[in-house]
């Protein structure tokens, strides 16, 4: 069974957003509360700006895997 709702917190605003429509930066120099994480953003422009400042790769929900987060 697949999860119906997936919520994540936007890194910029702290607001809850749909995990399916968010943009993620993996492999940055920033650690999340649980260590290495996919940093979530509601807007692609914010994710691109973060990746430019902190490194990492921009991906969408379907690209998020544990292997990419650990890398």
C-alpha positions in Angstrom: 0.0 0.0 0.0 1.4 3.4 -1.0 1.0 6.4 1.4 -1.8 8.7 0.4 -0.5 11.9 2.0 3.2 12.9 2.4 4.0 16.1 4.2 7.4 17.8 4.5 8.6 21.1 5.9 9.8 23.8 3.5 13.3 24.8 4.5 12.8 28.5 3.8 9.4 29.1 5.4 9.0 26.3 7.9 5.5 25.7 6.4 4.2 22.2 5.7 4.0 21.4 2.0 3.1 18.4 -0.1 6.0 16.0 -0.3 5.0 15.0 -3.8 5.2 18.5 -5.2 8.3 19.7 -3.3 11.8 20.2 -4.7 14.7 18.6 -2.8 18.4 19.2 -2.5 20.5 16.1 -1.7 24.2 16.0 -1.0 24.5 19.5 0.4 26.9 20.6 3.2 23.9 21.1 5.5 22.7 18.5 8.0 19.1 18.2 9.0 17.8 17.2 12.4 18.3 13.5 11.5 21.7 13.9 9.9 22.0 13.7 6.1 18.6 14.6 4.6 16.9 15.6 1.4 16.3 19.3 2.2 12.8 20.2 1.0 11.6 23.4 -0.7 8.2 24.5 -2.0 9.7 26.6 -4.8 12.3 25.4 -7.4 14.0 28.8 -7.3 14.6 28.5 -3.5 16.0 25.0 -4.0 18.4 26.2 -6.8 19.6 29.1 -4.7 20.2 26.8 -1.7 22.1 24.3 -3.9 24.3 27.1 -5.4 25.2 28.2 -1.9 25.6 24.8 -0.2 26.3 22.3 -2.9 24.1 19.3 -3.7 21.8 18.3 -6.5 18.2 19.4 -7.1 15.7 16.5 -7.5 12.0 16.0 -7.4 10.0 13.6 -5.2 10.3 10.7 -7.6 14.1 11.0 -7.5 14.4 10.9 -3.7 16.1 7.6 -2.6 18.0 6.6 0.5 21.1 6.1 -1.7 21.0 9.7 -2.9 20.5 11.0 0.6 23.4 9.0 2.0 25.8 9.9 -0.9 
